Amino acid sequence: MAEPRDIVVIGGSAGAIEALTSLVVALPAELDAALFVVVHTIPVGESRLPEILSRRGPLRAAVASNGEPIICDRIYVAPPDAHLLIEPGRVRLNMGPRESGHRPAIDPLFRTAASTYGSRVVGIILSGMLDDGSAGLREIRRRGGSAIVQDPKQAMFSQMPQNAIEIATPQHIAPVGEIAQLIVSHARRSENGGERRAAVKPKVESHGDQAVVGARDAPGVPSGIACPECHGVLWTGPDKVPEFACRVGHAYSLEALVDAHSVSLEAALWAGVRALREQASLATHIARRAERRGDRRVAARFETRAGTADEHAGKLETMLLARMEKPAPN
């Protein structure tokens, strides 16, 4: 089968599967395009998404395999715990560092599609949380491709589409049904020699730091902020995509970094509660041993230490539980 004219890359998170099923049912069986899908998943087990999409729409969906060719009328779904990347004419799976806390992440798919196929790419962001995919969608636009975002008012979770609109300024903001029509019309313009008269030859540019996921020297300047995952220095710079990355390759947008640091902070504080409780338990044990041998001075000193540690643990735990409480609705 021939390589497709259009490369359609789709990303989403919470609520995206519902949007995807509504999208694929409105697509024709012959499209002269290949679709690539990344939905944030738990990195265990097998994905049921290909089965769901194949059952709902006319296009065949399957979990992507490393090195398989890109062909028409096919939906390639990212497997759990692997980045889905695009090379000239082929799919590539990558176990590189997480981006924005996810593997698979949306941005690596979008970046590699944009760097390889340029104006032939259609990028789509659906329902979800945070802003994975926003920087990649901006890169698609920068390289001449088309950017489409699900209307936040129609999305089950509006945060991801809203961030994509603010960061990438897409050409189209539409409900899912209209997104399917936009994909079809984009493919037809290609066939009729419209906006893009000839399919450009796929290419990988020499400055591949924007496209390749993995260990590399981090461009930019040190931010003074530690990577939440490996604790190395994060690097940043003007117009850097992604905004923050460490030398290992963990990468974050600003919003994803705030969220990741919040998780890291909570884990550190709970570790502090545990350490204080353990200190109280050890001090109590020493105090009891001292009491049994008649050393009341040592027993009193360690009883005081146990009480102080237990009090501090209680205060820290109260603060943590207060952080987790959601404000009551008005």
N, C-alpha and C positions, 0 to 999 in steps of 0.2 A: 504493500500500500504506500501511497505517496505521502511525503511530509506535508503537513497542513500549512496553509498560508498564515493563519492566525494562531497565536499562542495566548490562551485565556487563562490567567492565573487568579485564583479565588482564595480569599482568606477570611476566617471568622473564628469565633470562640463560642461563648454561651449564646444559645438561640440560633446558631448558624445552620445547624442541621435542618431545622424546620424551614429556614429560608432556602437552603440548597434544594430540598425536595420540591419546593414550589417552583424553583428556577428550572430544574432539569426537565420537568414535565412539559414545560412550554417550549423546549428546544426541538428542532427537527432532527430526523434520523441522519440526514446528510448535511453537514455544516461546513466542511473544509476547514475545521479548526480542531485543536486538541485542548482539553481543559485540564488544569492542574489544581488540586484542592489541598489546602492545609487548614485543618480545624484542630485547635488545641485539644489534646487528648491525654488521658492517664497512660503513662508509658508501660502498660502491661497488657497481655492478651493480644487478640487479633481484632482489627478494626471491622466493624459490621457496616461501616458507611458505604463501601462499594456495593454491597448487597442491597442496601436501601435505595441507593441512587439508580442502580440497574433496574430494580423493580418498578420504580416510579417513572422513569424517563426512557426514551428510545436509545440513548447512547450507552455503550458498554462501559461500566466502571470497574476498576480493579486496583488493588494495592500496587503501587509502583515498585518495580524491580530495578536494582542497580544495573545500569548500562543498557537497558532496553531501548529500542528505537522509539522516536516520537512519530505517531501516525495519526491520520485523520479520524474524527468521530470517536474519540476515546477520552475517557475521564481517568486521569491518573491521581490516585489518592495517596497522600503521604502516610507511611506506616507509623505506628507508635514508636517514639523514641529515636527518630531519624529525621534529619533535615532533608527536604525534597528540593533538589537543585536542577537547573536546566543547563545542559551543554549543547553545542551545535549538533542537532539531530538526535540527541540522546538524553535520557534521564540519568541523574546521578543521585545516589543516597549518601548521606554524610553523617557520621557520628560525632561531629565537631561540637564545640562548647555550646551550651544553651544561649539563646538570645532572648532578652526580656523574660528570662526564667523559663523558656519553653524550648522543647525539642520534640517534634518539629515546630519551628517558628515560621511566621509568615514572611518577615522581611528577607531572609535568605532566598526564598523562592522568587520573590518579586525582584530582588537585585540581580540575581543570575539571569532571569528572563530578560530584564531590561538591557543588561550588558551584552547578551548574546543575540537577541532578536530586535532590539530597538523599537522602531515604529510599528512593528507587527504585533506588539504585545497589547493586550487588553487586561488591565488590572482591576479587580473587584474586591471591595471590602464589605462584608456582611455583619450581622449582629455580633456583639461581643463586648468584653470589658477591656479597659486600658487602651493601649495604642500600638500594639504590635501590628505591623503592616503599613502604618502611616508613612514612615520614612521610605520604605520600599515603593509605595505608590507614588510618592514624590519623585523618586528616581525614574520610575516608568514615564511619568510626564516629562521629566527633564530630557529623556532620550527619545521623545517624539511619540510615545505610546498613548493610549487612551486610558483614562482613570474614571471608574464608576464606583459610587458609594450608595449603599442602601439608604433610603430615606430614614433618618433616625426616628422619626415619628412612627414609622412602620416596623421598626426593629424591636425584637423582644428585649434586647439590651442595647441601649443607644450610645453608650460611651465610646466604643470602638469606631462606629461610623462618624460620630461627631468629631472625634479627634482626627480622623482621616480627612474630613472636610476642612478643618482648620489648618492642618499641616500640609496637605497635598493639593488643596484647591482643585478638586476633580472637575472634569468637563461635565459630568452628569451626576445628579443626585436623584434617585428614582426608587419606586417600589419594586419588589422582586419581579413582578410580571413584566414591567417595562424594561428591567435589566436584561431579561431573556430576549426581548425584541431588539435591544441595542446590540447584543452580541450577534444576532442574526444579520442585522443591517450592516454592521461593521464587516462581517465576512463577505457580504454581497458587494460592498463597495470595493473590497480587494479583488473579487472575481471580475468585476466590471472595469477595473483599472481606474478607480475613482481617486480617492485621496492618496493612495499609494500604488502607483502604476505597475511597479515591479517588486517582487519579493526580494528584499535585500539579502545578501549572503550573510548567514549567521557568522558572528565573530566574537572573539573574546579579546578584550583590550588588554594592553600590556600592564596597565595599572590595576591589577586584579584584586587589590586589597578591598575594593568595594564589593567584589563579587564572591570571593572565596571564603568559606567558613573554615576556621581552623587557626592553628598557632601561627603567629606572624608578629613582626614588630608593629606595635600600636602607633599609628600616625597621630600627629597632633601634639598637645602639650599635657603634662601631668595635671590632673584636676585637684589633687590633694584629697580625693575621696577613694576609699577602698572598695574593691569589688566585693559585693555581698556573698559571692560563692567561693572564690579562692583567696580573697583578701589581698590580692595584688593591687597596684595603683591603677586607677582608671584614667584613660587619656581622652581628651576632648579637643575641640577646636572649631573655628567658624565653618559652618556648612558641612560638618563631619557627619557621615552616615555609616553606621549608627552614631548617635550623639556621644555615647561613652563606650569604650572598649578597653579591656585589659590586654596584656601581652599574650595571655593564653588564648583569648578570643571570646570570652564571655562579653556580651554586648547588651546595651540597654538604651532605650529612649529615656528622656528625663522622667516621664511619669512612671514608667516601669521601674526605673532606678529607685524612685521614692517608695514605691510599693515593695520592692525587694528589700530595701533597707528597713522598712517597717517590720517585715517578717523576721529579718535577721536580728533586729533590736528586741523583738518580743521573745525570740528564742534565747537571746543572751540574758534577758531579765529573768526568764523562768529558770535558766541555769543558775542565776544568782540566788533565787529563792531556794533551789535545791541545795546549793552549797551552804547557805545559812542554816537550813534545817539540819544538814549533816553536821555542821559545826556545833549546833546546839545539842545534838544527840551525843557527839563525842565528848563535849564538855560535861554533860550530865553523867556519862559513864565514868569519867575521871573523878568527878565529885563524889560519886557513890563509892568508888574504890578507896578514895582518901578518907571518907567517913568510916568505912569498915575498919581501917587501920588506925583510926583515932586522930587523924590529922585534920582537925576542923578548920584550920586556917586555909589550907589548900582546897578543902571541900567548899568553903564559902567563896573563894576566889573563882572556882570553876562553875559554881552555881550561878554566880553573877554573869559570867561570860555566856553561859547557856541561856539565861533569861534575856540578855541583850541581843544575842543572835536570833532567838525566837521572835523577839519583838520586831526586829528589823525585817525578818522574813515575812511577818504578818503585814507590816506596812507596805512592803514591796508587792506582795500578793494582792492586797486591796487595790493598789494603784493599777496593777495589771488587769484585774477584773473590771475596774472602772473604765479602762481604755476600750474594753471589748463591748461595753454596753452601748446600744444604739439609742440616740435621742428619741423620745416619744414623739409620734406624729402630732402636728397641731390640730 
